[in-house]
């Protein structure tokens, strides 16, 4: 069996990263950092990362 391993794609340094969703229309990954109160969006091809602070705890997105 080949060794497929694992690789870090992006180091978000989240406190509690959850609810990873693939945004098909934009071809980007979206997730929340519950305790850090942020929403993230990452383009895995270019590595461009965006994040937005939230005023309260966001536990999931869809």
N, C-alpha and C positions, 0 to 999 in steps of 0.2 A: 504494500500500500504506500503511495507517495506521501511524503511529509508536506501537508498543506499549510501548517503553521498558522500564525496569527500576526497581524501587523496593526500598529496604531495608525489610524487614518487622520484623526484630529484630536488634539489634547485640549478639550473644552474646560478642564479643571472644574467640572460640576461638583456640587455637594451631593445632590441626588438627581442624576440624569434619568429621565423616564420618558415613556410614550414616543419612542422613535417611529416616525411615519415617513414613508416615501411619497413625496409630492410629484405625482406622475406628470402633471401639466408643466411643472417648472424643472423637473429632473433634479430635485434637491431633497436632502434629508432635513427633517424638521423634528425637534424634540424640545422638552422642557427641563429646566433645572428647578425642581420644586423648592428646595430650601434656599437656593441662590436667587430665586425669583427672576428667572430669565427664560425667554423663548429663543431658541437657536435655529438657524437655517444654514446648511452647508452645501455647497456645490462640490461633490466629490471629485469631479474631473479637474476643476481649476483650483480647488482648495479655498475658494472665497467663502468666508464665514461672516455671518451677520448675527447680531443678537439684540434683543429688546428687553429692557427691564419691565417687570410687572409690579403693580402696587400691592398685590396679594399673592398667596401661594396658588400656583397653577399646577394641578396634579396630572392633567392629561390634555391631549389635543387630538383632533381627528379630521 
